[in-house]
Amino acid sequence: MAIGIMFLLVAILCLIGAIREISKRNFLGAGYAIVSLAFFGWFSIMTIIDVLGGGGVQVGA
């Protein structure tokens, strides 16, 4: 659960960075922040769902 929360904090910082870079018209930095936001946001949400018992696909049983 702790790694999911850490990923979520990083995703929030990426969102702040993306907004800041878009306002400065630095599109390369904004693009990198948006890709990082998508990556860390996805893994944080999926980690939190998995820890809370999201009922994922059973493999091998």
C-alpha distance matrix in Angstrom:
0.0 3.8 5.5 5.2 6.4 8.8 10.0 10.7 12.6 14.5 15.4 16.8 18.8 20.0 21.2 23.1 24.5 25.7 27.4 29.0 30.3 31.7 33.6 35.0 35.9 34.2 33.3 32.2 29.6 28.6 28.3 26.1 23.8 23.7 23.0 20.1 18.9 19.1 17.4 14.3 14.3 14.5 11.7 9.2 10.6 10.7 7.2 6.2 9.5 9.0 6.2 8.6 11.5 13.2 16.0 16.4 19.5 20.5 21.9 24.7 25.3
3.8 0.0 3.8 5.4 5.2 6.2 8.6 9.8 10.7 12.5 14.2 15.4 16.8 18.5 20.0 21.4 22.7 24.3 26.1 27.3 28.6 30.4 32.1 33.2 34.4 32.5 32.0 30.7 27.9 27.3 27.3 24.8 22.4 23.0 22.3 19.1 18.2 19.1 17.2 13.8 14.4 15.3 12.5 9.9 12.2 12.9 9.5 9.0 12.7 12.4 10.0 12.3 15.3 16.8 19.7 19.8 22.8 23.8 24.8 27.5 28.4
5.5 3.8 0.0 3.8 5.4 4.9 6.1 8.5 9.8 10.5 12.2 14.2 15.3 16.3 18.3 20.0 20.8 22.2 24.4 25.6 26.5 28.3 30.4 31.3 32.2 30.1 29.3 27.8 25.2 24.7 24.4 21.7 19.7 20.3 19.2 15.9 15.5 16.2 13.9 10.7 12.0 12.7 9.5 7.6 10.7 11.1 7.8 8.8 12.3 11.8 10.4 13.3 15.7 16.6 19.4 18.7 21.4 22.6 23.3 26.0 27.4
5.2 5.4 3.8 0.0 3.8 5.4 5.1 6.1 8.7 9.9 10.4 12.4 14.3 15.1 16.4 18.6 19.8 20.7 22.7 24.4 25.4 26.7 28.8 30.2 30.9 29.1 28.1 27.1 24.5 23.5 23.1 20.9 18.7 18.6 17.8 14.9 13.7 14.1 12.4 9.2 9.3 10.0 7.3 4.5 7.1 8.1 5.3 5.6 9.2 9.7 8.8 11.0 13.6 13.9 17.0 16.6 19.6 21.3 22.4 25.5 26.7
6.4 5.2 5.4 3.8 0.0 3.8 5.4 4.9 6.2 8.7 9.7 10.5 12.5 14.2 15.2 16.7 18.4 19.8 21.3 22.8 24.3 25.7 27.4 28.9 30.0 28.4 27.9 27.1 24.1 23.1 23.3 21.2 18.5 18.8 18.7 15.6 14.0 15.2 14.1 10.5 10.3 12.1 10.2 6.7 9.0 11.1 8.8 7.8 11.5 12.7 11.2 12.6 15.9 16.4 19.8 19.8 22.9 24.7 26.0 29.1 30.2
8.8 6.2 4.9 5.4 3.8 0.0 3.8 5.3 5.1 6.3 8.6 9.9 10.7 12.4 14.3 15.6 16.5 18.3 20.3 21.2 22.4 24.4 26.1 27.1 28.3 26.4 26.0 24.8 21.8 21.3 21.6 19.1 16.5 17.5 17.2 13.7 12.9 14.6 13.0 9.3 10.4 12.6 10.4 7.8 11.0 12.8 10.6 10.7 14.4 15.1 13.9 15.9 18.9 19.3 22.5 21.9 24.8 26.5 27.3 30.3 31.7
10.0 8.6 6.1 5.1 5.4 3.8 0.0 3.8 5.5 5.1 6.1 8.7 9.9 10.4 12.4 14.4 15.1 16.2 18.5 19.9 20.7 22.3 24.4 25.5 26.3 24.3 23.5 22.3 19.6 18.8 18.6 16.3 13.9 14.4 13.8 10.5 9.6 11.0 9.3 5.5 6.9 9.0 7.0 5.0 8.6 10.4 8.9 9.8 13.0 13.9 13.7 15.7 18.3 17.9 21.0 20.1 22.7 24.7 25.4 28.6 30.3
10.7 9.8 8.5 6.1 4.9 5.3 3.8 0.0 3.8 5.4 5.0 6.2 8.7 9.7 10.5 12.5 14.1 15.1 16.7 18.5 19.8 21.0 22.9 24.5 25.4 23.9 23.2 22.6 19.8 18.4 18.7 16.9 14.0 14.0 14.3 11.4 9.3 10.8 10.5 6.9 6.1 9.0 8.4 5.3 7.6 10.5 9.8 9.4 12.4 14.3 14.0 15.2 18.0 17.5 20.9 20.4 23.4 25.7 26.9 30.3 31.7
12.6 10.7 9.8 8.7 6.2 5.1 5.5 3.8 0.0 3.8 5.4 5.1 6.3 8.6 9.9 10.8 12.4 14.2 15.6 16.7 18.4 20.1 21.5 22.8 24.2 22.7 22.6 22.0 18.8 17.8 18.8 16.8 13.6 14.5 15.3 12.0 10.3 12.9 12.6 9.0 9.1 12.4 11.7 8.9 11.4 14.3 13.2 12.7 16.0 17.7 17.0 18.2 21.3 21.0 24.5 24.1 27.1 29.3 30.4 33.6 35.0
14.5 12.5 10.5 9.9 8.7 6.3 5.1 5.4 3.8 0.0 3.8 5.4 5.1 6.2 8.7 9.9 10.4 12.2 14.3 15.2 16.2 18.2 20.0 20.9 22.0 20.1 19.8 18.8 15.7 15.1 15.7 13.4 10.5 11.9 12.3 8.7 7.9 10.8 10.1 6.8 8.2 11.5 10.8 9.2 12.2 14.6 13.8 14.3 17.4 18.7 18.6 20.2 22.9 22.4 25.6 24.6 27.2 29.5 30.1 33.4 35.1
15.4 14.2 12.2 10.4 9.7 8.6 6.1 5.0 5.4 3.8 0.0 3.8 5.4 4.9 6.2 8.7 9.7 10.3 12.4 14.2 15.1 16.3 18.5 19.9 20.6 19.0 18.2 17.7 14.9 13.5 13.9 12.2 9.1 9.3 10.1 7.3 4.9 7.7 8.2 5.4 5.3 9.0 9.5 8.1 10.2 13.0 13.2 13.5 16.0 17.9 18.3 19.5 22.0 20.9 24.2 23.1 25.7 28.3 29.2 32.6 34.4
16.8 15.4 14.2 12.4 10.5 9.9 8.7 6.2 5.1 5.4 3.8 0.0 3.8 5.3 5.0 6.4 8.6 9.8 10.8 12.5 14.3 15.5 16.9 18.7 19.9 18.9 18.6 18.7 15.6 13.9 15.2 14.1 10.4 10.8 12.7 10.3 7.6 10.6 11.8 9.1 8.2 12.0 12.9 10.7 12.2 15.6 15.7 15.2 17.7 20.1 20.1 20.8 23.6 22.6 26.1 25.5 28.4 31.1 32.2 35.7 37.2
18.8 16.8 15.3 14.3 12.5 10.7 9.9 8.7 6.3 5.1 5.4 3.8 0.0 3.8 5.4 5.1 6.1 8.6 10.0 10.5 12.2 14.2 15.5 16.5 18.1 16.7 17.0 16.8 13.3 12.3 14.1 12.5 8.9 10.7 12.6 9.8 8.3 12.0 12.7 10.2 10.6 14.3 14.8 13.1 15.3 18.2 18.1 18.0 20.8 22.8 22.7 23.8 26.6 25.8 29.2 28.4 31.0 33.6 34.4 37.8 39.5
20.0 18.5 16.3 15.1 14.2 12.4 10.4 9.7 8.6 6.2 4.9 5.3 3.8 0.0 3.8 5.4 4.9 6.0 8.6 9.7 10.3 12.0 14.2 15.1 16.0 14.3 14.0 13.6 10.4 9.2 10.5 8.9 5.3 6.9 8.9 6.5 5.2 9.0 10.1 8.7 9.2 12.6 13.6 12.9 14.9 17.5 18.0 18.5 20.8 22.7 23.2 24.5 26.9 25.6 28.8 27.5 29.9 32.6 33.2 36.6 38.6
21.2 20.0 18.3 16.4 15.2 14.3 12.4 10.5 9.9 8.7 6.2 5.0 5.4 3.8 0.0 3.8 5.4 5.1 6.3 8.6 9.9 10.6 12.5 14.4 15.2 14.4 13.9 14.5 11.7 9.4 11.0 10.8 7.0 7.1 10.1 8.9 6.2 9.4 11.7 10.5 9.6 13.1 14.9 13.8 14.9 18.0 18.9 18.9 20.9 23.3 23.9 24.6 27.0 25.5 28.8 27.8 30.3 33.3 34.2 37.7 39.5
23.1 21.4 20.0 18.6 16.7 15.6 14.4 12.5 10.8 9.9 8.7 6.4 5.1 5.4 3.8 0.0 3.8 5.5 5.3 6.2 8.7 10.1 10.9 12.5 14.3 13.7 14.3 15.1 11.9 10.1 12.7 12.4 8.7 10.0 13.1 11.6 9.6 13.1 15.0 13.5 13.0 16.6 18.1 16.6 18.0 21.2 21.7 21.4 23.8 26.2 26.4 27.1 29.8 28.5 31.9 31.1 33.8 36.6 37.6 41.1 42.8
24.5 22.7 20.8 19.8 18.4 16.5 15.1 14.1 12.4 10.4 9.7 8.6 6.1 4.9 5.4 3.8 0.0 3.8 5.5 5.0 6.1 8.5 9.9 10.5 12.1 10.7 11.5 11.8 8.3 7.3 10.2 9.5 6.3 8.6 11.5 10.1 9.4 12.9 14.5 13.5 13.9 17.3 18.5 17.7 19.5 22.3 22.9 23.2 25.5 27.5 28.0 29.0 31.6 30.3 33.5 32.3 34.7 37.4 38.0 41.4 43.5
25.7 24.3 22.2 20.7 19.8 18.3 16.2 15.1 14.2 12.2 10.3 9.8 8.6 6.0 5.1 5.5 3.8 0.0 3.8 5.4 5.2 6.1 8.6 9.9 10.3 9.3 9.1 10.0 7.4 4.7 7.5 8.1 5.1 6.0 9.5 9.5 8.4 11.3 13.5 13.5 13.4 16.3 18.3 17.9 19.2 21.9 23.0 23.4 25.3 27.5 28.4 29.3 31.5 29.8 32.8 31.5 33.6 36.6 37.2 40.7 42.8
27.4 26.1 24.4 22.7 21.3 20.3 18.5 16.7 15.6 14.3 12.4 10.8 10.0 8.6 6.3 5.3 5.5 3.8 0.0 3.8 5.5 5.2 6.3 8.8 9.8 10.2 10.6 12.6 10.2 7.4 10.5 11.8 8.9 9.2 13.0 13.0 11.3 14.0 16.7 16.3 15.6 18.7 20.8 20.0 20.9 23.9 25.1 25.0 26.8 29.4 30.1 30.6 33.0 31.3 34.5 33.4 35.8 38.9 39.8 43.4 45.2
29.0 27.3 25.6 24.4 22.8 21.2 19.9 18.5 16.7 15.2 14.2 12.5 10.5 9.7 8.6 6.2 5.0 5.4 3.8 0.0 3.8 5.5 5.3 6.4 8.7 8.9 10.5 12.2 9.4 8.0 11.7 12.4 9.9 11.4 14.8 14.4 13.5 16.6 18.7 18.2 18.0 21.3 23.0 22.2 23.5 26.5 27.3 27.3 29.5 31.8 32.3 33.0 35.6 34.1 37.4 36.3 38.6 41.6 42.3 45.8 47.8
30.3 28.6 26.5 25.4 24.3 22.4 20.7 19.8 18.4 16.2 15.1 14.3 12.2 10.3 9.9 8.7 6.1 5.2 5.5 3.8 0.0 3.8 5.4 5.0 6.1 5.2 6.9 8.5 6.1 5.1 8.9 9.9 8.4 10.2 13.2 13.4 13.3 16.0 18.0 18.1 18.4 21.3 23.1 22.9 24.3 26.9 27.9 28.4 30.4 32.5 33.3 34.3 36.6 34.9 38.0 36.6 38.6 41.6 42.0 45.4 47.6
31.7 30.4 28.3 26.7 25.7 24.4 22.3 21.0 20.1 18.2 16.3 15.5 14.2 12.0 10.6 10.1 8.5 6.1 5.2 5.5 3.8 0.0 3.8 5.4 4.9 6.0 6.4 9.4 8.2 5.7 8.9 11.2 9.9 10.2 13.6 14.7 14.0 16.1 18.7 19.2 18.9 21.6 23.9 23.7 24.6 27.3 28.8 29.1 30.7 33.0 34.1 34.8 36.9 34.9 37.9 36.5 38.5 41.7 42.2 45.7 47.9
33.6 32.1 30.4 28.8 27.4 26.1 24.4 22.9 21.5 20.0 18.5 16.9 15.5 14.2 12.5 10.9 9.9 8.6 6.3 5.3 5.4 3.8 0.0 3.8 5.4 7.7 9.4 12.4 11.0 9.2 12.6 14.6 13.0 13.7 17.1 17.8 16.9 19.3 21.9 22.0 21.6 24.5 26.7 26.2 27.1 30.0 31.3 31.3 33.0 35.5 36.4 36.9 39.2 37.4 40.5 39.3 41.5 44.7 45.4 48.9 51.0
35.0 33.2 31.3 30.2 28.9 27.1 25.5 24.5 22.8 20.9 19.9 18.7 16.5 15.1 14.4 12.5 10.5 9.9 8.8 6.4 5.0 5.4 3.8 0.0 3.8 5.5 8.4 10.9 9.7 9.2 12.7 14.2 13.3 14.7 17.8 18.3 18.1 20.7 22.9 23.1 23.2 26.1 28.0 27.7 29.0 31.7 32.8 33.1 35.1 37.3 38.1 38.9 41.3 39.5 42.6 41.3 43.3 46.3 46.8 50.2 52.4
35.9 34.4 32.2 30.9 30.0 28.3 26.3 25.4 24.2 22.0 20.6 19.9 18.1 16.0 15.2 14.3 12.1 10.3 9.8 8.7 6.1 4.9 5.4 3.8 0.0 3.8 5.7 8.9 9.0 8.2 10.8 13.1 13.0 13.8 16.6 17.9 18.0 20.0 22.3 23.1 23.2 25.7 27.9 28.0 29.1 31.6 33.0 33.6 35.2 37.4 38.5 39.4 41.5 39.4 42.3 40.7 42.5 45.6 45.9 49.3 51.7
34.2 32.5 30.1 29.1 28.4 26.4 24.3 23.9 22.7 20.1 19.0 18.9 16.7 14.3 14.4 13.7 10.7 9.3 10.2 8.9 5.2 6.0 7.7 5.5 3.8 0.0 3.8 5.7 5.6 6.2 8.7 10.3 10.7 12.2 14.4 15.5 16.3 18.4 20.2 21.1 21.8 24.1 26.0 26.3 27.8 30.0 31.2 32.2 34.0 35.8 37.0 38.2 40.2 38.3 41.1 39.3 40.9 43.9 44.0 47.2 49.8
33.3 32.0 29.3 28.1 27.9 26.0 23.5 23.2 22.6 19.8 18.2 18.6 17.0 14.0 13.9 14.3 11.5 9.1 10.6 10.5 6.9 6.4 9.4 8.4 5.7 3.8 0.0 3.8 5.4 4.8 5.9 8.5 9.6 10.1 12.0 13.9 14.7 16.2 18.1 19.6 20.1 22.0 24.1 24.9 26.2 28.1 29.6 30.8 32.2 34.0 35.5 36.7 38.4 36.3 38.9 36.9 38.4 41.4 41.4 44.7 47.2
32.2 30.7 27.8 27.1 27.1 24.8 22.3 22.6 22.0 18.8 17.7 18.7 16.8 13.6 14.5 15.1 11.8 10.0 12.6 12.2 8.5 9.4 12.4 10.9 8.9 5.7 3.8 0.0 3.8 5.4 5.1 6.3 8.7 9.9 10.7 12.4 14.1 15.5 16.7 18.3 19.6 21.3 22.9 24.0 25.7 27.3 28.5 30.1 31.7 33.1 34.5 36.1 37.7 35.8 38.2 36.0 37.3 40.2 39.9 43.0 45.7
29.6 27.9 25.2 24.5 24.1 21.8 19.6 19.8 18.8 15.7 14.9 15.6 13.3 10.4 11.7 11.9 8.3 7.4 10.2 9.4 6.1 8.2 11.0 9.7 9.0 5.6 5.4 3.8 0.0 3.8 5.4 5.1 6.1 8.6 10.0 10.5 12.1 14.3 15.3 16.2 17.6 19.8 21.2 21.8 23.7 25.6 26.6 27.9 29.8 31.3 32.4 33.9 35.9 34.2 36.9 34.9 36.5 39.3 39.2 42.3 44.9
28.6 27.3 24.7 23.5 23.1 21.3 18.8 18.4 17.8 15.1 13.5 13.9 12.3 9.2 9.4 10.1 7.3 4.7 7.4 8.0 5.1 5.7 9.2 9.2 8.2 6.2 4.8 5.4 3.8 0.0 3.8 5.5 5.1 6.1 8.6 9.8 10.2 12.3 14.2 15.2 15.7 18.0 19.9 20.4 21.8 23.9 25.2 26.2 27.9 29.7 31.0 32.2 34.1 32.2 34.9 33.1 34.8 37.8 38.0 41.4 43.8
28.3 27.3 24.4 23.1 23.3 21.6 18.6 18.7 18.8 15.7 13.9 15.2 14.1 10.5 11.0 12.7 10.2 7.5 10.5 11.7 8.9 8.9 12.6 12.7 10.8 8.7 5.9 5.1 5.4 3.8 0.0 3.8 5.4 5.1 6.2 8.5 9.7 10.6 12.3 14.2 14.9 16.5 18.5 19.7 20.9 22.6 24.2 25.6 26.9 28.5 30.2 31.5 33.0 30.9 33.4 31.3 32.6 35.6 35.6 38.8 41.4
26.1 24.8 21.7 20.9 21.2 19.1 16.3 16.9 16.8 13.4 12.2 14.1 12.5 8.9 10.8 12.4 9.5 8.1 11.8 12.4 9.9 11.2 14.6 14.2 13.1 10.3 8.5 6.3 5.1 5.5 3.8 0.0 3.8 5.5 5.2 6.1 8.5 10.0 10.6 12.1 13.7 15.4 16.7 17.9 19.8 21.2 22.3 24.0 25.7 26.9 28.4 30.1 31.7 29.9 32.4 30.2 31.6 34.4 34.1 37.3 39.9
23.8 22.4 19.7 18.7 18.5 16.5 13.9 14.0 13.6 10.5 9.1 10.4 8.9 5.3 7.0 8.7 6.3 5.1 8.9 9.9 8.4 9.9 13.0 13.3 13.0 10.7 9.6 8.7 6.1 5.1 5.4 3.8 0.0 3.8 5.5 5.0 6.0 8.6 9.8 10.3 11.4 13.9 15.3 15.8 17.6 19.6 20.6 21.8 23.7 25.2 26.4 27.8 29.8 28.1 30.9 29.1 30.9 33.7 33.9 37.2 39.6
23.7 23.0 20.3 18.6 18.8 17.5 14.4 14.0 14.5 11.9 9.3 10.8 10.7 6.9 7.1 10.0 8.6 6.0 9.2 11.4 10.2 10.2 13.7 14.7 13.8 12.2 10.1 9.9 8.6 6.1 5.1 5.5 3.8 0.0 3.8 5.4 4.9 6.2 8.6 9.9 10.1 12.0 14.2 15.0 16.1 18.0 19.6 20.8 22.1 23.9 25.5 26.6 28.3 26.2 28.9 27.1 28.8 31.8 32.2 35.6 37.9
23.0 22.3 19.2 17.8 18.7 17.2 13.8 14.3 15.3 12.3 10.1 12.7 12.6 8.9 10.1 13.1 11.5 9.5 13.0 14.8 13.2 13.6 17.1 17.8 16.6 14.4 12.0 10.7 10.0 8.6 6.2 5.2 5.5 3.8 0.0 3.8 5.4 5.2 6.2 8.7 9.7 10.7 12.5 14.2 15.5 16.7 18.3 20.1 21.3 22.6 24.4 25.9 27.3 25.2 27.5 25.3 26.7 29.6 29.5 32.8 35.3
20.1 19.1 15.9 14.9 15.6 13.7 10.5 11.4 12.0 8.7 7.3 10.3 9.8 6.5 8.9 11.6 10.1 9.5 13.0 14.4 13.4 14.7 17.8 18.3 17.9 15.5 13.9 12.4 10.5 9.8 8.5 6.1 5.0 5.4 3.8 0.0 3.8 5.4 5.0 6.0 8.0 9.8 10.7 11.8 13.9 15.3 16.2 18.0 19.8 20.9 22.2 24.0 25.7 24.1 26.7 24.6 26.3 29.0 29.0 32.3 34.7
18.9 18.2 15.5 13.7 14.0 12.9 9.6 9.3 10.3 7.9 4.9 7.6 8.3 5.2 6.2 9.6 9.4 8.4 11.3 13.5 13.3 14.0 16.9 18.1 18.0 16.3 14.7 14.1 12.1 10.2 9.7 8.5 6.0 4.9 5.4 3.8 0.0 3.8 5.5 5.4 5.5 8.2 9.9 10.2 11.7 13.8 15.1 16.1 17.8 19.5 20.8 22.1 23.9 22.2 25.0 23.4 25.5 28.4 28.9 32.4 34.4
19.1 19.1 16.2 14.1 15.2 14.6 11.0 10.8 12.9 10.8 7.7 10.6 12.0 9.0 9.4 13.1 12.9 11.3 14.0 16.6 16.0 16.1 19.3 20.7 20.0 18.4 16.2 15.5 14.3 12.3 10.6 10.0 8.6 6.2 5.2 5.4 3.8 0.0 3.8 5.8 5.2 5.9 8.6 9.9 10.6 12.0 14.0 15.4 16.4 18.0 19.9 21.1 22.5 20.3 22.8 20.9 22.6 25.7 26.2 29.6 31.8
17.4 17.2 13.9 12.4 14.1 13.0 9.3 10.5 12.6 10.1 8.2 11.8 12.7 10.1 11.7 15.0 14.5 13.5 16.7 18.7 18.0 18.7 21.9 22.9 22.3 20.2 18.1 16.7 15.3 14.2 12.3 10.6 9.8 8.6 6.2 5.0 5.5 3.8 0.0 3.8 5.5 5.4 6.4 8.7 10.3 10.9 12.2 14.4 15.7 16.5 18.4 20.2 21.4 19.6 21.9 19.7 21.3 24.0 24.1 27.4 29.8
14.3 13.8 10.7 9.2 10.5 9.3 5.5 6.9 9.0 6.8 5.4 9.1 10.2 8.7 10.5 13.5 13.5 13.5 16.3 18.2 18.1 19.2 22.0 23.1 23.1 21.1 19.6 18.3 16.2 15.2 14.2 12.1 10.3 9.9 8.7 6.0 5.4 5.8 3.8 0.0 3.8 5.5 5.2 6.0 8.5 9.9 10.3 12.1 14.1 15.1 16.3 18.1 19.9 18.6 21.3 19.6 21.8 24.2 24.6 28.0 30.0
14.3 14.4 12.0 9.3 10.3 10.4 6.9 6.1 9.1 8.2 5.3 8.2 10.6 9.2 9.6 13.0 13.9 13.4 15.6 18.0 18.4 18.9 21.6 23.2 23.2 21.8 20.1 19.6 17.6 15.7 14.9 13.7 11.4 10.1 9.7 8.0 5.5 5.2 5.5 3.8 0.0 3.8 5.6 5.2 6.2 8.5 9.9 10.7 12.2 14.1 15.5 16.6 18.4 16.7 19.7 18.4 20.8 23.7 24.6 28.2 29.9
14.5 15.3 12.7 10.0 12.1 12.6 9.0 9.0 12.4 11.5 9.0 12.0 14.3 12.6 13.1 16.6 17.3 16.3 18.7 21.3 21.3 21.6 24.5 26.1 25.7 24.1 22.0 21.3 19.8 18.0 16.5 15.4 13.9 12.0 10.7 9.8 8.2 5.9 5.4 5.5 3.8 0.0 3.8 5.5 5.4 6.1 8.5 10.1 10.7 12.1 14.3 15.5 16.6 14.5 17.1 15.3 17.4 20.3 21.1 24.7 26.6
11.7 12.5 9.5 7.3 10.2 10.4 7.0 8.4 11.7 10.8 9.5 12.9 14.8 13.6 14.9 18.1 18.5 18.3 20.8 23.0 23.1 23.9 26.7 28.0 27.9 26.0 24.1 22.9 21.2 19.9 18.5 16.7 15.3 14.2 12.5 10.7 9.9 8.6 6.4 5.2 5.6 3.8 0.0 3.8 5.5 5.1 5.9 8.5 9.8 10.3 12.0 14.1 15.3 13.9 16.4 14.5 16.7 19.1 19.7 23.1 25.0
9.2 9.9 7.6 4.5 6.7 7.8 5.0 5.3 8.9 9.2 8.1 10.7 13.1 12.9 13.8 16.6 17.7 17.9 20.0 22.2 22.9 23.7 26.2 27.7 28.0 26.3 24.9 24.0 21.8 20.4 19.7 17.9 15.8 15.0 14.2 11.8 10.2 9.9 8.7 6.0 5.2 5.5 3.8 0.0 3.8 5.5 5.2 6.1 8.6 9.9 10.6 12.2 14.3 13.4 16.5 15.5 18.3 20.6 21.7 25.1 26.6
10.6 12.2 10.7 7.1 9.0 11.0 8.6 7.6 11.4 12.2 10.2 12.2 15.3 14.9 14.9 18.0 19.5 19.2 20.9 23.5 24.3 24.6 27.1 29.0 29.1 27.8 26.2 25.7 23.7 21.8 20.9 19.8 17.6 16.1 15.5 13.9 11.7 10.6 10.3 8.5 6.2 5.4 5.5 3.8 0.0 3.8 5.5 5.2 6.1 8.6 10.0 10.6 12.4 10.8 14.0 13.3 16.3 19.1 20.7 24.3 25.4
10.7 12.9 11.1 8.1 11.1 12.8 10.4 10.5 14.3 14.6 13.0 15.6 18.2 17.5 18.0 21.2 22.3 21.9 23.9 26.5 26.9 27.3 30.0 31.7 31.6 30.0 28.1 27.3 25.6 23.9 22.6 21.2 19.6 18.0 16.7 15.3 13.8 12.0 10.9 9.9 8.5 6.1 5.1 5.5 3.8 0.0 3.8 5.5 5.1 6.0 8.6 9.9 10.6 8.8 11.5 10.1 12.9 15.5 16.9 20.5 21.8
7.2 9.5 7.8 5.3 8.8 10.6 8.9 9.8 13.2 13.8 13.2 15.7 18.1 18.0 18.9 21.7 22.9 23.0 25.1 27.3 27.9 28.8 31.3 32.8 33.0 31.2 29.6 28.5 26.6 25.2 24.2 22.3 20.6 19.6 18.3 16.2 15.1 14.0 12.2 10.3 9.9 8.5 5.9 5.2 5.5 3.8 0.0 3.8 5.5 5.1 6.2 8.6 10.0 9.6 12.3 11.4 14.3 16.1 17.4 20.7 21.9
6.2 9.0 8.8 5.6 7.8 10.7 9.8 9.4 12.7 14.3 13.5 15.2 18.0 18.5 18.9 21.4 23.2 23.4 25.0 27.3 28.4 29.1 31.3 33.1 33.6 32.2 30.8 30.1 27.9 26.2 25.6 24.0 21.8 20.8 20.1 18.0 16.1 15.4 14.4 12.1 10.7 10.1 8.5 6.1 5.2 5.5 3.8 0.0 3.8 5.4 5.2 6.1 8.6 8.6 12.1 12.3 15.7 17.6 19.5 22.9 23.5
9.5 12.7 12.3 9.2 11.5 14.4 13.0 12.4 16.0 17.4 16.0 17.7 20.8 20.8 20.9 23.8 25.5 25.3 26.8 29.5 30.4 30.7 33.0 35.1 35.2 34.0 32.2 31.7 29.8 27.9 26.9 25.7 23.7 22.1 21.3 19.8 17.8 16.4 15.7 14.1 12.2 10.7 9.8 8.6 6.1 5.1 5.5 3.8 0.0 3.8 5.5 5.2 6.3 5.1 8.6 9.0 12.7 14.9 17.2 20.7 21.1
9.0 12.4 11.8 9.7 12.7 15.1 13.9 14.3 17.7 18.7 17.9 20.1 22.8 22.7 23.3 26.2 27.5 27.5 29.4 31.8 32.5 33.0 35.5 37.3 37.4 35.8 34.0 33.1 31.3 29.7 28.5 26.9 25.2 23.9 22.6 20.9 19.5 18.0 16.5 15.1 14.1 12.1 10.3 9.9 8.6 6.0 5.1 5.4 3.8 0.0 3.8 5.5 5.2 5.2 7.5 7.4 10.8 12.3 14.3 17.6 18.1
6.2 10.0 10.4 8.8 11.2 13.9 13.7 14.0 17.0 18.6 18.3 20.1 22.7 23.2 23.9 26.4 28.0 28.4 30.1 32.3 33.3 34.1 36.4 38.1 38.5 37.0 35.5 34.5 32.4 31.0 30.2 28.4 26.4 25.5 24.4 22.2 20.8 19.9 18.4 16.3 15.5 14.3 12.0 10.6 10.0 8.6 6.2 5.2 5.5 3.8 0.0 3.8 5.4 7.4 9.9 10.7 14.0 14.9 16.9 19.9 20.0
8.6 12.3 13.3 11.0 12.6 15.9 15.7 15.2 18.2 20.2 19.5 20.8 23.8 24.5 24.6 27.1 29.0 29.3 30.6 33.0 34.3 34.8 36.9 38.9 39.4 38.2 36.7 36.1 33.9 32.2 31.5 30.1 27.8 26.6 25.9 24.0 22.1 21.1 20.2 18.1 16.6 15.5 14.1 12.2 10.6 9.9 8.6 6.1 5.2 5.5 3.8 0.0 3.8 6.0 8.9 10.9 14.5 15.7 18.4 21.4 21.1
11.5 15.3 15.7 13.6 15.9 18.9 18.3 18.0 21.3 22.9 22.0 23.6 26.6 26.9 27.0 29.8 31.6 31.5 33.0 35.6 36.6 36.9 39.2 41.3 41.5 40.2 38.4 37.7 35.9 34.1 33.0 31.7 29.8 28.3 27.3 25.7 23.9 22.5 21.4 19.9 18.4 16.6 15.3 14.3 12.4 10.6 10.0 8.6 6.3 5.2 5.4 3.8 0.0 3.8 5.5 7.9 11.4 12.4 15.3 18.3 17.6
13.2 16.8 16.6 13.9 16.4 19.3 17.9 17.5 21.0 22.4 20.9 22.6 25.8 25.6 25.5 28.5 30.3 29.8 31.3 34.1 34.9 34.9 37.4 39.5 39.4 38.3 36.3 35.8 34.2 32.2 30.9 29.9 28.1 26.2 25.2 24.1 22.2 20.3 19.6 18.6 16.7 14.5 13.9 13.4 10.8 8.8 9.6 8.6 5.1 5.2 7.4 6.0 3.8 0.0 3.8 5.7 9.5 11.5 14.6 17.9 17.6
16.0 19.7 19.4 17.0 19.8 22.5 21.0 20.9 24.5 25.6 24.2 26.1 29.2 28.8 28.8 31.9 33.5 32.8 34.5 37.4 38.0 37.9 40.5 42.6 42.3 41.1 38.9 38.2 36.9 34.9 33.4 32.4 30.9 28.9 27.5 26.7 25.0 22.8 21.9 21.3 19.7 17.1 16.4 16.5 14.0 11.5 12.3 12.1 8.6 7.5 9.9 8.9 5.5 3.8 0.0 3.8 6.8 8.4 11.8 15.0 14.3
16.4 19.8 18.7 16.6 19.8 21.9 20.1 20.4 24.1 24.6 23.1 25.5 28.4 27.5 27.8 31.1 32.3 31.5 33.4 36.3 36.6 36.5 39.3 41.3 40.7 39.3 36.9 36.0 34.9 33.1 31.3 30.2 29.1 27.1 25.3 24.6 23.4 20.9 19.7 19.6 18.4 15.3 14.5 15.5 13.3 10.1 11.4 12.3 9.0 7.4 10.7 10.9 7.9 5.7 3.8 0.0 3.8 6.4 9.2 12.8 13.0
19.5 22.8 21.4 19.6 22.9 24.8 22.7 23.4 27.1 27.2 25.7 28.4 31.0 29.9 30.3 33.8 34.7 33.6 35.8 38.6 38.6 38.5 41.5 43.3 42.5 40.9 38.4 37.3 36.5 34.8 32.6 31.6 30.9 28.8 26.7 26.3 25.5 22.6 21.3 21.8 20.8 17.4 16.7 18.3 16.3 12.9 14.3 15.7 12.7 10.8 14.0 14.5 11.4 9.5 6.8 3.8 0.0 3.8 6.3 9.9 10.4
20.5 23.8 22.6 21.3 24.7 26.5 24.7 25.7 29.3 29.5 28.3 31.1 33.6 32.6 33.3 36.6 37.4 36.6 38.9 41.6 41.6 41.7 44.7 46.3 45.6 43.9 41.4 40.2 39.3 37.8 35.6 34.4 33.7 31.8 29.6 29.0 28.4 25.7 24.0 24.2 23.7 20.3 19.1 20.6 19.1 15.5 16.1 17.6 14.9 12.3 14.9 15.7 12.4 11.5 8.4 6.4 3.8 0.0 3.8 6.7 6.7
21.9 24.8 23.3 22.4 26.0 27.3 25.4 26.9 30.4 30.1 29.2 32.2 34.4 33.2 34.2 37.6 38.0 37.2 39.8 42.3 42.0 42.2 45.4 46.8 45.9 44.0 41.4 39.9 39.2 38.0 35.6 34.1 33.9 32.2 29.5 29.0 28.9 26.2 24.1 24.6 24.6 21.1 19.7 21.7 20.7 16.9 17.4 19.5 17.2 14.3 16.9 18.4 15.3 14.6 11.8 9.2 6.3 3.8 0.0 3.8 5.9
24.7 27.5 26.0 25.5 29.1 30.3 28.6 30.3 33.6 33.4 32.6 35.7 37.8 36.6 37.7 41.1 41.4 40.7 43.4 45.8 45.4 45.7 48.9 50.2 49.3 47.2 44.7 43.0 42.3 41.4 38.8 37.3 37.2 35.6 32.8 32.3 32.4 29.6 27.4 28.0 28.2 24.7 23.1 25.1 24.3 20.5 20.7 22.9 20.7 17.6 19.9 21.4 18.3 17.9 15.0 12.8 9.9 6.7 3.8 0.0 3.8
25.3 28.4 27.4 26.7 30.2 31.7 30.3 31.7 35.0 35.1 34.4 37.2 39.5 38.6 39.5 42.8 43.5 42.8 45.2 47.8 47.6 47.9 51.0 52.4 51.7 49.8 47.2 45.7 44.9 43.8 41.4 39.9 39.6 37.9 35.3 34.7 34.4 31.8 29.8 30.0 29.9 26.6 25.0 26.6 25.4 21.8 21.9 23.5 21.1 18.1 20.0 21.1 17.6 17.6 14.3 13.0 10.4 6.7 5.9 3.8 0.0
